[in-house]
Amino acid sequence: MTTIEFIKSALEMSKGWILGMAADMQDAPLTFPTPNGGNHPMWALGHLTYSEANLTQELIKGEANPLAEWKGIFGQRTESVADADRYPSFEEVMAKFEETRTNTLAILDSMTDEDLDKPSHAPEEMKDFFGTNAQCFSGVIIHFAFHGGQFADARRAPLMG
């Protein structure tokens, strides 16, 4: 297995895992994972989608994030809120995730294993984590694992209402 094949496999596995749990929550996407809050599935899926576009479009390709308008609701250091009017529809977020993942895989398909070692467009303060294209793809994969537990916890949370 090449490194490209490994990354593709990890991206597909993480997609199946997250979207399976997200689908379970489509009727209650603002369910907080704990009684003390946390990141509900709507925020987590939007955040993962926005962040993936950031890592691949901005840091790997050096282009603008096509989801830049989501920064204020799904960007780093934003918080989940229980106000559905603040977010796009769950269906729109799911569709944007699919579109973003398709773009991510197209970027990956355009590369060789050697391209993975090339420097990314990460700003200096991010180079330790995202300094190469491989580190950016790794960041996408790890990020899904990080937020996956929030989906799992939200599925187990008692629904209020």
PyMOL CGO cylinders between C-alpha atoms (Angstrom):
from pymol import cmd
from pymol.cgo import CYLINDER

trace = [
    CYLINDER, 0.00, 0.00, 0.00, 1.33, 3.42, -0.92, 0.3, 1, 1, 1, 1, 1, 1,
    CYLINDER, 1.33, 3.42, -0.92, 1.08, 6.38, 1.41, 0.3, 1, 1, 1, 1, 1, 1,
    CYLINDER, 1.08, 6.38, 1.41, -1.56, 7.89, -0.88, 0.3, 1, 1, 1, 1, 1, 1,
    CYLINDER, -1.56, 7.89, -0.88, -3.62, 4.69, -0.65, 0.3, 1, 1, 1, 1, 1, 1,
    CYLINDER, -3.62, 4.69, -0.65, -3.23, 4.68, 3.13, 0.3, 1, 1, 1, 1, 1, 1,
    CYLINDER, -3.23, 4.68, 3.13, -4.46, 8.27, 3.43, 0.3, 1, 1, 1, 1, 1, 1,
    CYLINDER, -4.46, 8.27, 3.43, -7.38, 7.56, 1.10, 0.3, 1, 1, 1, 1, 1, 1,
    CYLINDER, -7.38, 7.56, 1.10, -8.33, 4.51, 3.16, 0.3, 1, 1, 1, 1, 1, 1,
    CYLINDER, -8.33, 4.51, 3.16, -8.21, 6.47, 6.42, 0.3, 1, 1, 1, 1, 1, 1,
    CYLINDER, -8.21, 6.47, 6.42, -10.29, 9.27, 4.91, 0.3, 1, 1, 1, 1, 1, 1,
    CYLINDER, -10.29, 9.27, 4.91, -12.93, 6.82, 3.70, 0.3, 1, 1, 1, 1, 1, 1,
    CYLINDER, -12.93, 6.82, 3.70, -13.08, 4.99, 7.04, 0.3, 1, 1, 1, 1, 1, 1,
    CYLINDER, -13.08, 4.99, 7.04, -13.42, 8.23, 9.00, 0.3, 1, 1, 1, 1, 1, 1,
    CYLINDER, -13.42, 8.23, 9.00, -16.12, 9.42, 6.61, 0.3, 1, 1, 1, 1, 1, 1,
    CYLINDER, -16.12, 9.42, 6.61, -18.16, 6.25, 7.06, 0.3, 1, 1, 1, 1, 1, 1,
    CYLINDER, -18.16, 6.25, 7.06, -17.83, 6.40, 10.82, 0.3, 1, 1, 1, 1, 1, 1,
    CYLINDER, -17.83, 6.40, 10.82, -18.75, 10.06, 11.19, 0.3, 1, 1, 1, 1, 1, 1,
    CYLINDER, -18.75, 10.06, 11.19, -21.53, 10.15, 8.60, 0.3, 1, 1, 1, 1, 1, 1,
    CYLINDER, -21.53, 10.15, 8.60, -23.10, 7.04, 10.09, 0.3, 1, 1, 1, 1, 1, 1,
    CYLINDER, -23.10, 7.04, 10.09, -23.33, 8.72, 13.47, 0.3, 1, 1, 1, 1, 1, 1,
    CYLINDER, -23.33, 8.72, 13.47, -24.39, 12.04, 11.91, 0.3, 1, 1, 1, 1, 1, 1,
    CYLINDER, -24.39, 12.04, 11.91, -27.24, 10.31, 10.07, 0.3, 1, 1, 1, 1, 1, 1,
    CYLINDER, -27.24, 10.31, 10.07, -28.44, 8.90, 13.39, 0.3, 1, 1, 1, 1, 1, 1,
    CYLINDER, -28.44, 8.90, 13.39, -28.66, 12.47, 14.68, 0.3, 1, 1, 1, 1, 1, 1,
    CYLINDER, -28.66, 12.47, 14.68, -30.25, 14.19, 11.68, 0.3, 1, 1, 1, 1, 1, 1,
    CYLINDER, -30.25, 14.19, 11.68, -33.55, 14.64, 13.54, 0.3, 1, 1, 1, 1, 1, 1,
    CYLINDER, -33.55, 14.64, 13.54, -31.83, 16.06, 16.62, 0.3, 1, 1, 1, 1, 1, 1,
    CYLINDER, -31.83, 16.06, 16.62, -28.59, 17.70, 15.39, 0.3, 1, 1, 1, 1, 1, 1,
    CYLINDER, -28.59, 17.70, 15.39, -28.47, 20.21, 18.25, 0.3, 1, 1, 1, 1, 1, 1,
    CYLINDER, -28.47, 20.21, 18.25, -28.30, 17.52, 20.94, 0.3, 1, 1, 1, 1, 1, 1,
    CYLINDER, -28.30, 17.52, 20.94, -25.45, 18.34, 23.28, 0.3, 1, 1, 1, 1, 1, 1,
    CYLINDER, -25.45, 18.34, 23.28, -23.25, 15.35, 24.13, 0.3, 1, 1, 1, 1, 1, 1,
    CYLINDER, -23.25, 15.35, 24.13, -23.33, 15.99, 27.90, 0.3, 1, 1, 1, 1, 1, 1,
    CYLINDER, -23.33, 15.99, 27.90, -25.64, 17.67, 30.41, 0.3, 1, 1, 1, 1, 1, 1,
    CYLINDER, -25.64, 17.67, 30.41, -22.95, 20.35, 30.64, 0.3, 1, 1, 1, 1, 1, 1,
    CYLINDER, -22.95, 20.35, 30.64, -22.96, 21.12, 26.92, 0.3, 1, 1, 1, 1, 1, 1,
    CYLINDER, -22.96, 21.12, 26.92, -20.15, 20.30, 24.53, 0.3, 1, 1, 1, 1, 1, 1,
    CYLINDER, -20.15, 20.30, 24.53, -20.17, 20.26, 20.75, 0.3, 1, 1, 1, 1, 1, 1,
    CYLINDER, -20.17, 20.26, 20.75, -23.43, 19.01, 19.26, 0.3, 1, 1, 1, 1, 1, 1,
    CYLINDER, -23.43, 19.01, 19.26, -23.47, 17.07, 15.94, 0.3, 1, 1, 1, 1, 1, 1,
    CYLINDER, -23.47, 17.07, 15.94, -24.46, 20.12, 13.86, 0.3, 1, 1, 1, 1, 1, 1,
    CYLINDER, -24.46, 20.12, 13.86, -21.45, 22.08, 15.07, 0.3, 1, 1, 1, 1, 1, 1,
    CYLINDER, -21.45, 22.08, 15.07, -19.09, 19.11, 14.94, 0.3, 1, 1, 1, 1, 1, 1,
    CYLINDER, -19.09, 19.11, 14.94, -19.99, 18.22, 11.34, 0.3, 1, 1, 1, 1, 1, 1,
    CYLINDER, -19.99, 18.22, 11.34, -19.85, 21.85, 10.21, 0.3, 1, 1, 1, 1, 1, 1,
    CYLINDER, -19.85, 21.85, 10.21, -16.54, 22.34, 12.02, 0.3, 1, 1, 1, 1, 1, 1,
    CYLINDER, -16.54, 22.34, 12.02, -15.01, 19.22, 10.49, 0.3, 1, 1, 1, 1, 1, 1,
    CYLINDER, -15.01, 19.22, 10.49, -16.19, 20.30, 7.03, 0.3, 1, 1, 1, 1, 1, 1,
    CYLINDER, -16.19, 20.30, 7.03, -14.95, 23.88, 7.38, 0.3, 1, 1, 1, 1, 1, 1,
    CYLINDER, -14.95, 23.88, 7.38, -11.63, 22.70, 8.81, 0.3, 1, 1, 1, 1, 1, 1,
    CYLINDER, -11.63, 22.70, 8.81, -11.08, 20.09, 6.10, 0.3, 1, 1, 1, 1, 1, 1,
    CYLINDER, -11.08, 20.09, 6.10, -11.62, 22.74, 3.44, 0.3, 1, 1, 1, 1, 1, 1,
    CYLINDER, -11.62, 22.74, 3.44, -9.15, 24.94, 5.30, 0.3, 1, 1, 1, 1, 1, 1,
    CYLINDER, -9.15, 24.94, 5.30, -6.47, 22.26, 5.47, 0.3, 1, 1, 1, 1, 1, 1,
    CYLINDER, -6.47, 22.26, 5.47, -6.84, 21.15, 1.87, 0.3, 1, 1, 1, 1, 1, 1,
    CYLINDER, -6.84, 21.15, 1.87, -7.81, 24.29, -0.04, 0.3, 1, 1, 1, 1, 1, 1,
    CYLINDER, -7.81, 24.29, -0.04, -5.84, 26.88, 1.94, 0.3, 1, 1, 1, 1, 1, 1,
    CYLINDER, -5.84, 26.88, 1.94, -2.88, 25.00, 3.33, 0.3, 1, 1, 1, 1, 1, 1,
    CYLINDER, -2.88, 25.00, 3.33, -2.28, 22.44, 0.57, 0.3, 1, 1, 1, 1, 1, 1,
    CYLINDER, -2.28, 22.44, 0.57, -3.48, 24.31, -2.52, 0.3, 1, 1, 1, 1, 1, 1,
    CYLINDER, -3.48, 24.31, -2.52, -2.87, 27.86, -1.31, 0.3, 1, 1, 1, 1, 1, 1,
    CYLINDER, -2.87, 27.86, -1.31, -6.39, 28.94, -2.30, 0.3, 1, 1, 1, 1, 1, 1,
    CYLINDER, -6.39, 28.94, -2.30, -9.24, 30.51, -0.35, 0.3, 1, 1, 1, 1, 1, 1,
    CYLINDER, -9.24, 30.51, -0.35, -11.46, 28.32, 1.77, 0.3, 1, 1, 1, 1, 1, 1,
    CYLINDER, -11.46, 28.32, 1.77, -14.70, 27.93, -0.22, 0.3, 1, 1, 1, 1, 1, 1,
    CYLINDER, -14.70, 27.93, -0.22, -16.56, 27.81, 3.11, 0.3, 1, 1, 1, 1, 1, 1,
    CYLINDER, -16.56, 27.81, 3.11, -15.07, 31.05, 4.46, 0.3, 1, 1, 1, 1, 1, 1,
    CYLINDER, -15.07, 31.05, 4.46, -18.56, 32.32, 5.35, 0.3, 1, 1, 1, 1, 1, 1,
    CYLINDER, -18.56, 32.32, 5.35, -18.78, 29.50, 7.91, 0.3, 1, 1, 1, 1, 1, 1,
    CYLINDER, -18.78, 29.50, 7.91, -15.77, 30.69, 9.92, 0.3, 1, 1, 1, 1, 1, 1,
    CYLINDER, -15.77, 30.69, 9.92, -17.89, 32.59, 12.46, 0.3, 1, 1, 1, 1, 1, 1,
    CYLINDER, -17.89, 32.59, 12.46, -20.06, 29.57, 13.29, 0.3, 1, 1, 1, 1, 1, 1,
    CYLINDER, -20.06, 29.57, 13.29, -17.78, 26.58, 12.64, 0.3, 1, 1, 1, 1, 1, 1,
    CYLINDER, -17.78, 26.58, 12.64, -14.24, 27.96, 12.79, 0.3, 1, 1, 1, 1, 1, 1,
    CYLINDER, -14.24, 27.96, 12.79, -11.68, 27.32, 15.48, 0.3, 1, 1, 1, 1, 1, 1,
    CYLINDER, -11.68, 27.32, 15.48, -12.71, 28.61, 18.92, 0.3, 1, 1, 1, 1, 1, 1,
    CYLINDER, -12.71, 28.61, 18.92, -16.39, 28.96, 18.02, 0.3, 1, 1, 1, 1, 1, 1,
    CYLINDER, -16.39, 28.96, 18.02, -18.95, 27.39, 20.34, 0.3, 1, 1, 1, 1, 1, 1,
    CYLINDER, -18.95, 27.39, 20.34, -21.99, 25.19, 19.84, 0.3, 1, 1, 1, 1, 1, 1,
    CYLINDER, -21.99, 25.19, 19.84, -25.25, 26.95, 20.57, 0.3, 1, 1, 1, 1, 1, 1,
    CYLINDER, -25.25, 26.95, 20.57, -28.80, 25.57, 20.75, 0.3, 1, 1, 1, 1, 1, 1,
    CYLINDER, -28.80, 25.57, 20.75, -30.15, 28.12, 18.23, 0.3, 1, 1, 1, 1, 1, 1,
    CYLINDER, -30.15, 28.12, 18.23, -31.01, 26.32, 14.96, 0.3, 1, 1, 1, 1, 1, 1,
    CYLINDER, -31.01, 26.32, 14.96, -31.37, 29.67, 13.18, 0.3, 1, 1, 1, 1, 1, 1,
    CYLINDER, -31.37, 29.67, 13.18, -27.64, 30.27, 13.61, 0.3, 1, 1, 1, 1, 1, 1,
    CYLINDER, -27.64, 30.27, 13.61, -26.74, 27.31, 11.40, 0.3, 1, 1, 1, 1, 1, 1,
    CYLINDER, -26.74, 27.31, 11.40, -27.36, 26.18, 7.84, 0.3, 1, 1, 1, 1, 1, 1,
    CYLINDER, -27.36, 26.18, 7.84, -29.70, 23.21, 7.56, 0.3, 1, 1, 1, 1, 1, 1,
    CYLINDER, -29.70, 23.21, 7.56, -28.30, 19.83, 8.53, 0.3, 1, 1, 1, 1, 1, 1,
    CYLINDER, -28.30, 19.83, 8.53, -28.86, 18.68, 4.94, 0.3, 1, 1, 1, 1, 1, 1,
    CYLINDER, -28.86, 18.68, 4.94, -26.78, 21.60, 3.62, 0.3, 1, 1, 1, 1, 1, 1,
    CYLINDER, -26.78, 21.60, 3.62, -23.96, 20.80, 6.03, 0.3, 1, 1, 1, 1, 1, 1,
    CYLINDER, -23.96, 20.80, 6.03, -24.05, 17.12, 4.98, 0.3, 1, 1, 1, 1, 1, 1,
    CYLINDER, -24.05, 17.12, 4.98, -23.97, 18.14, 1.29, 0.3, 1, 1, 1, 1, 1, 1,
    CYLINDER, -23.97, 18.14, 1.29, -21.06, 20.53, 1.88, 0.3, 1, 1, 1, 1, 1, 1,
    CYLINDER, -21.06, 20.53, 1.88, -19.21, 17.79, 3.72, 0.3, 1, 1, 1, 1, 1, 1,
    CYLINDER, -19.21, 17.79, 3.72, -19.65, 15.45, 0.72, 0.3, 1, 1, 1, 1, 1, 1,
    CYLINDER, -19.65, 15.45, 0.72, -18.49, 18.19, -1.66, 0.3, 1, 1, 1, 1, 1, 1,
    CYLINDER, -18.49, 18.19, -1.66, -15.49, 19.00, 0.52, 0.3, 1, 1, 1, 1, 1, 1,
    CYLINDER, -15.49, 19.00, 0.52, -14.49, 15.34, 0.81, 0.3, 1, 1, 1, 1, 1, 1,
    CYLINDER, -14.49, 15.34, 0.81, -14.80, 14.91, -2.97, 0.3, 1, 1, 1, 1, 1, 1,
    CYLINDER, -14.80, 14.91, -2.97, -12.44, 17.88, -3.38, 0.3, 1, 1, 1, 1, 1, 1,
    CYLINDER, -12.44, 17.88, -3.38, -10.04, 16.46, -0.78, 0.3, 1, 1, 1, 1, 1, 1,
    CYLINDER, -10.04, 16.46, -0.78, -9.87, 13.13, -2.61, 0.3, 1, 1, 1, 1, 1, 1,
    CYLINDER, -9.87, 13.13, -2.61, -9.33, 14.91, -5.95, 0.3, 1, 1, 1, 1, 1, 1,
    CYLINDER, -9.33, 14.91, -5.95, -6.38, 16.80, -4.44, 0.3, 1, 1, 1, 1, 1, 1,
    CYLINDER, -6.38, 16.80, -4.44, -4.99, 13.55, -3.06, 0.3, 1, 1, 1, 1, 1, 1,
    CYLINDER, -4.99, 13.55, -3.06, -5.48, 11.79, -6.42, 0.3, 1, 1, 1, 1, 1, 1,
    CYLINDER, -5.48, 11.79, -6.42, -3.48, 14.54, -8.13, 0.3, 1, 1, 1, 1, 1, 1,
    CYLINDER, -3.48, 14.54, -8.13, -0.44, 13.86, -5.92, 0.3, 1, 1, 1, 1, 1, 1,
    CYLINDER, -0.44, 13.86, -5.92, 2.37, 11.40, -5.75, 0.3, 1, 1, 1, 1, 1, 1,
    CYLINDER, 2.37, 11.40, -5.75, 3.86, 10.07, -2.54, 0.3, 1, 1, 1, 1, 1, 1,
    CYLINDER, 3.86, 10.07, -2.54, 6.74, 12.51, -3.12, 0.3, 1, 1, 1, 1, 1, 1,
    CYLINDER, 6.74, 12.51, -3.12, 4.27, 15.42, -3.25, 0.3, 1, 1, 1, 1, 1, 1,
    CYLINDER, 4.27, 15.42, -3.25, 3.22, 14.61, 0.30, 0.3, 1, 1, 1, 1, 1, 1,
    CYLINDER, 3.22, 14.61, 0.30, 6.62, 15.71, 1.58, 0.3, 1, 1, 1, 1, 1, 1,
    CYLINDER, 6.62, 15.71, 1.58, 6.41, 19.10, -0.13, 0.3, 1, 1, 1, 1, 1, 1,
    CYLINDER, 6.41, 19.10, -0.13, 5.86, 22.17, 2.04, 0.3, 1, 1, 1, 1, 1, 1,
    CYLINDER, 5.86, 22.17, 2.04, 2.31, 23.34, 2.52, 0.3, 1, 1, 1, 1, 1, 1,
    CYLINDER, 2.31, 23.34, 2.52, 1.14, 26.94, 2.52, 0.3, 1, 1, 1, 1, 1, 1,
    CYLINDER, 1.14, 26.94, 2.52, 0.77, 26.91, 6.31, 0.3, 1, 1, 1, 1, 1, 1,
    CYLINDER, 0.77, 26.91, 6.31, 1.72, 30.13, 8.08, 0.3, 1, 1, 1, 1, 1, 1,
    CYLINDER, 1.72, 30.13, 8.08, 4.91, 29.95, 10.12, 0.3, 1, 1, 1, 1, 1, 1,
    CYLINDER, 4.91, 29.95, 10.12, 3.10, 29.48, 13.43, 0.3, 1, 1, 1, 1, 1, 1,
    CYLINDER, 3.10, 29.48, 13.43, 1.36, 26.35, 12.07, 0.3, 1, 1, 1, 1, 1, 1,
    CYLINDER, 1.36, 26.35, 12.07, 4.36, 24.70, 10.38, 0.3, 1, 1, 1, 1, 1, 1,
    CYLINDER, 4.36, 24.70, 10.38, 5.08, 22.29, 13.26, 0.3, 1, 1, 1, 1, 1, 1,
    CYLINDER, 5.08, 22.29, 13.26, 1.69, 20.63, 12.71, 0.3, 1, 1, 1, 1, 1, 1,
    CYLINDER, 1.69, 20.63, 12.71, 0.84, 21.43, 9.09, 0.3, 1, 1, 1, 1, 1, 1,
    CYLINDER, 0.84, 21.43, 9.09, 4.17, 22.21, 7.40, 0.3, 1, 1, 1, 1, 1, 1,
    CYLINDER, 4.17, 22.21, 7.40, 3.89, 19.52, 4.73, 0.3, 1, 1, 1, 1, 1, 1,
    CYLINDER, 3.89, 19.52, 4.73, 1.05, 18.27, 2.58, 0.3, 1, 1, 1, 1, 1, 1,
    CYLINDER, 1.05, 18.27, 2.58, 1.19, 14.92, 4.41, 0.3, 1, 1, 1, 1, 1, 1,
    CYLINDER, 1.19, 14.92, 4.41, 0.79, 16.68, 7.76, 0.3, 1, 1, 1, 1, 1, 1,
    CYLINDER, 0.79, 16.68, 7.76, -2.30, 18.48, 6.43, 0.3, 1, 1, 1, 1, 1, 1,
    CYLINDER, -2.30, 18.48, 6.43, -3.92, 15.19, 5.36, 0.3, 1, 1, 1, 1, 1, 1,
    CYLINDER, -3.92, 15.19, 5.36, -2.93, 13.67, 8.68, 0.3, 1, 1, 1, 1, 1, 1,
    CYLINDER, -2.93, 13.67, 8.68, -4.60, 16.61, 10.41, 0.3, 1, 1, 1, 1, 1, 1,
    CYLINDER, -4.60, 16.61, 10.41, -7.87, 15.90, 8.58, 0.3, 1, 1, 1, 1, 1, 1,
    CYLINDER, -7.87, 15.90, 8.58, -7.78, 12.26, 9.69, 0.3, 1, 1, 1, 1, 1, 1,
    CYLINDER, -7.78, 12.26, 9.69, -6.85, 12.98, 13.31, 0.3, 1, 1, 1, 1, 1, 1,
    CYLINDER, -6.85, 12.98, 13.31, -9.43, 15.75, 13.56, 0.3, 1, 1, 1, 1, 1, 1,
    CYLINDER, -9.43, 15.75, 13.56, -12.20, 13.29, 12.72, 0.3, 1, 1, 1, 1, 1, 1,
    CYLINDER, -12.20, 13.29, 12.72, -11.04, 10.97, 15.47, 0.3, 1, 1, 1, 1, 1, 1,
    CYLINDER, -11.04, 10.97, 15.47, -10.90, 13.88, 17.91, 0.3, 1, 1, 1, 1, 1, 1,
    CYLINDER, -10.90, 13.88, 17.91, -14.50, 14.98, 17.30, 0.3, 1, 1, 1, 1, 1, 1,
    CYLINDER, -14.50, 14.98, 17.30, -15.94, 11.51, 16.68, 0.3, 1, 1, 1, 1, 1, 1,
    CYLINDER, -15.94, 11.51, 16.68, -16.52, 10.96, 20.38, 0.3, 1, 1, 1, 1, 1, 1,
    CYLINDER, -16.52, 10.96, 20.38, -18.81, 13.99, 20.48, 0.3, 1, 1, 1, 1, 1, 1,
    CYLINDER, -18.81, 13.99, 20.48, -21.10, 12.36, 17.91, 0.3, 1, 1, 1, 1, 1, 1,
    CYLINDER, -21.10, 12.36, 17.91, -21.09, 9.11, 19.86, 0.3, 1, 1, 1, 1, 1, 1,
    CYLINDER, -21.09, 9.11, 19.86, -21.87, 10.88, 23.14, 0.3, 1, 1, 1, 1, 1, 1,
    CYLINDER, -21.87, 10.88, 23.14, -24.68, 12.94, 21.55, 0.3, 1, 1, 1, 1, 1, 1,
    CYLINDER, -24.68, 12.94, 21.55, -26.28, 9.72, 20.27, 0.3, 1, 1, 1, 1, 1, 1,
    CYLINDER, -26.28, 9.72, 20.27, -26.38, 8.41, 23.84, 0.3, 1, 1, 1, 1, 1, 1,
    CYLINDER, -26.38, 8.41, 23.84, -27.61, 11.67, 25.39, 0.3, 1, 1, 1, 1, 1, 1,
    CYLINDER, -27.61, 11.67, 25.39, -31.24, 11.78, 26.49, 0.3, 1, 1, 1, 1, 1, 1,
    CYLINDER, -31.24, 11.78, 26.49, -33.20, 13.99, 24.11, 0.3, 1, 1, 1, 1, 1, 1,
    CYLINDER, -33.20, 13.99, 24.11, -34.75, 17.00, 25.79, 0.3, 1, 1, 1, 1, 1, 1,
    CYLINDER, -34.75, 17.00, 25.79, -38.15, 18.13, 24.73, 0.3, 1, 1, 1, 1, 1, 1,
]
cmd.load_cgo(trace, "trace")
